[in-house]
Amino acid sequence: MSEEIIDKIELALNSMRPFLQADGGDVELVELTDEMEVRLKLTGNCSSCEMSHMTMKAGIENGLKSAIPQISRVVAI
């Protein structure tokens, strides 16, 4: 099951990447925990952007939870 969820996460992230990459950033999936917590790493310009918290919560977390309701939360590491 976990591998199937990871594939869905990657698919959802791939749909968001063009927006991040347009600003010189990107996102990497680091881990999916047993508690269904998704741990992501913002890279490039996104890693130091003042708006990265908003990008993570309003954009990435909402998008992932919409695509994969089993996700409990999304955190940046």
Buried (B, 14 or more C-beta within 10 A) or exposed (E): EEEEBBEBBEEBBEEBEEEBBEEEBBBEBEEBEEEBEBBBBBEBBBEEBEEBEEBBEEBBBEBBBEBBEEBEEBEBE
